[in-house]
Amino acid sequence: MIEQSERPPDELFREPARPLSARIDDLLGRLTVAEKLALLHQYQAAVPRLGIGSFRTGTEALHGLAWLGPATVFPQALGLASTWNPDLVERVGAAVGAEVRGFHHKDPERAGLNVWAPVVNPLRDPRWGRNEEGYAEDPWLTGVVATAYAAGLRGDHPRYLCTAPTLKHFLGYNNETDRDITSSTLGPRVLHEYELPAFRIPLAAGAAVAVMASYNLVNGRPAHLSPLIDDELRAAAPDLLVVGDAGGVSNIAGSQHYRADHVAGFAAAVRAGVDSMTEHDSDSARTVGLLADALDRGELAMSDVDTAVRRVLSVRFRLGEFDPPERNPYTAVTAEVINCAAHQNLAREAACQSMVLLRNDGLLPLDPHALRRVAVLGPLADTLLVDWYSGTLPYAVTPRAGLSELLGAGSVTFHESVDRVALRTAAGRVVASDRGEGEPLAVEAAATGAATWFDVFDWGDDAIVLRAVANNRHVGAEDNGTLVNDRTGPGGWIVRETFSLEETGGGQALLRNRASDRYVRVDADGVLRADASRSDATPFTVELVTDGRAAAAAAAREADVAVVVVGNHPMVNGRETQDRADLALPADQAALVRSVREANPRTVLVISSSYPYSLDAVAAGAPAILWSAHGGQEYGAALAEVLVGAVNPGGRLTQTWYRSVADLPDLLDYDVIAADATYQYFRGTPLFAFGHGLSYTTFAYSSLEVSSRSMPADGEVTVSVEVTNTGDRAGAEVVQVYTRQFRSRVKQPLRRLRAFQRVELAPGESRVVRLTLRAEELAIWDVTRGAWHVERSPHQVFVGGSATDPELSTSVLVEGTAIPPRDPARPTRAVDHDDYAGVTLVDAAPAAGDAVAATEPGGWIAFHDVLFPDGAASCRLAVTRVGAGTAAVTLRLDDPLGGPVLATVAVACDGDPYDWTAVEVPVPGAGGRRDLYVVFEEPDTRLRDLALVVDGR
């Protein structure tokens, strides 16, 4: 800490009454170049001569304060969104913000006040490894929930920030596989209608003050260099702080090969608008050195540095760092707030509201007075699992504990329901695990009983985890391959505790460590080491000691009701750095559910998972299915209350649950419009729809009205509907308003969420819900003019309990205008096409601009409804290619294969993809309104723009 006595007097930047800009100017003018550069790293060095302390960006606070010790753990972000309750989410954000402040008060060096949350990437594909970090597949709902959480984090003081929330990750980031080298192709409509709104909404509301750039490339350009950082983000928030993701700036000249060296890469990031480099952990010297070299080389101007430093300082000033502590109410928050009773109660409330009843034939709620015995079964029945960004659990109320507390321990039986096995070599020796804490696993001839037993957990995609019965610790591979059983469970950045059993025939199997992709062998000393090739691996006979499914079925038969708790391990499959291969429930868990249901038809399937599953075969015949994301420290208590009806479930899905992975496009296909992806465009029948969720009571909708049956392009209407609780229990209904546009120049969503309200109703109670529908929110991105446009069209307005279950509908005529035909004389960007095949989007230049590149011969783009003039004309095009050779395109009318040829273009290129050749070719007068196709004859050809020239103009 910097002592007051060290601070020079009469510093304008320490005068709270002065305007913020003047204070920043004053401090900026006092800093040396070296001190300024040091502020552009995650770990900002102190400036003792000015009495300025150190500062660090990046405290993780996704659903609780993380990585710094025990703190309140709330449901995963996906679970918070499933409440459809922004007020609750804001209260959770405020609680997390207070705990960050409390920890900062105790340990300011470890707990910085710039928090890296929330994540606002729309959940486009449920296979994304980081699915649990996001809120919804709908960008508007994502933005609403993110605004609530970020508003809680930042606090409600008019001057000071409690914490400085950071939106993650900009932009088009939904895959972990090769995430730093894959490019997300975002056409203008997908960009503006799907990807950007989730960022724009919280920024426009002033809820977030920072954004983190993402690892991927967008249209061939690293996201850390995106011109959209300034063009879009800072249009909404001029003083926005932009931070790089960990190692993301180094990737520019590293794995992405986008700049010649790191000096150029770091300079380019600063020029593009990245203000803080998250590089080399706490070692800021390397970043400072690279930026200093960039200044020396002239690749970075001092004005670029000053601009970035201003944004860094702006956040620090708003956090109150340079003001007297007594002026800032947040400085009085102490560590006593961490995991306080109020936050524990809030964690339970959030867990209760996040639970979604997917199916119920009347089995739920359970009558606690009629239950003699409940069997709580499954690998998640007596444990709480945390994800990479979870906090440290201060305590854990598991499903078993929650039901035992509610029903009495004598009423609850439990079985983990996993197989218990022994591993024996062909020589008859068995793997022993009781050799002492931290000692390697080895084979012994005389070992027997629990010393040789391992519990096998199936977490899907052939990933298993072994837990030694001898000490209840998990098996992992050391860096040198030695297997030890000293782990609390799978975890860490590299998960070394997962294995695959590969059957070789004859009842034998090989054990492969998935992290190292090496096989287990028994060395000369009998020690197990995962360092072998497949041919050198030791085969093991897997001897079944206890059949987990049979034991669970036996317990279920003796119970009045069986509660089977299954789901994912957040650190295995579907996590940061690893996408899911499919949507299936782990095979052993699916078999467990079937076995228990056969033994006792009164089976409740409880799923705790970071993402949706395809459950057709598993769910068939299941009388009751209850899902939630991993629910934090109070999950078991909340689950018990929901199961017995003390709490009526009111959660709703924020993602579509598909029947099969076959319903999804390729994971790397970001064009949700063309791919018919997400609930907005999906044409199939989902297993459970976006917005779906049942209740223990019933609701009826009536009297749907709109304040006007038409509205101008700048107008709005009020949608009102009466909702009645027609059951005998109090409950919450989420009233959802969707629209569908009937006539449009372009492909429209089948449905799109426009408004919602969660309402709590007593039995028999009715309430009129009024929600506003604005014409501007119905606008589409018009690619012909690069602007938002409200079309004239009737819109269906339907209200109900999910995206595919409209209770009532009506229509509203939007008095917009038709999009006029394309003017071919207007210069047209190639990316502003209407349709395509066999092409992708790439960068037109390193700093800015997009272009179209053919990925196969005959690839094409279409420009619909072009109004061609009568008479002769010519067409100007800007073309290039990758690699020396000929860039060749053909202009056709009406059809890309057999349509009339307007012109052909063939240009010799030197291989520089940014060396654009402007070429003008004559075209005959097409006349009238026609569709124009540009057909790429060579796969490496690129097109940036084109325009028709009439009479030499």
Secondary structure, DSSP 8 states (H G I E B T S, - for coil): ---GGGS-SS-GGG-TTS-HHHHHHHHHHH--HHHHHHTTBSEE--BGGGTB--EEEEEE-SSS--SSSB------HHHHHTT--HHHHHHHHHHHHHHHHHHHHH-TTTS-SEEE--B------TT-TTGGGS--SSHHHHHHHHHHHHHHHH-S-SS--SSEEEEEEESS----TTTTT-EE---HHHIIIIISHHHHHHHHTT---EEEE-SSEETTEEGGG-THIIIIIHHH-TT-EEE--TTHHHHHHTTT--SSSHHHHHHHHHHHT--BB--STT--HHHHHHHHHHHHHTSS-HHHHHHHHHHHHHHHHHTTTTS-GGG-GGGG--GGGTT-HHHHHHHHHHHHHH-EEEEESS--S--TTT-S-EEEESTTTT-----TT--B-S----HHHHHHHHH-GGGEEEE---EEEEEEETTS-EEE--S-TT-B-EEESS--GGGG-EEEEE-STT-EEEEETTTTEEEEE-TTSBEEEEESSS-SSS--S-EEEEEEETTEEEEEETTTTEEEEE-TTSBEEEEE-GGG---EEEEEEE-HHHHHHHHHHTSSEEEEEEE--TTSSSBTTB--S--B--HHHHHHHHHHHHH-S-EEEEEE-SS--B-HHHHTT-SEEEEES---TTHHHHHHHHHTTSS------SS-B-S-GGGS--TT---TTTTT-HHHH--S--SB-TT--B-SS-EEEEEEEES-SEEETT-EEEEEEEEEE-SSS-EEEEEEEEEEESS-SS---S-EEEEEEEEEE-TT-EEEEEEEEEGGGG-EEETTTTEEE---EEEEEEEESSTT-EEEEEEEEEE------B-TTS-EEGGG-SEEESEEEEESSSSS-EEEEESSTT-EEEEEEEEE-SS-EEEEEEEEESSSEEEEEEEEES-TTTS-EEEEEEEEE-S-TT--EEEEEEE----EEEEEEEEESSTTEEEEEEEEEETT-
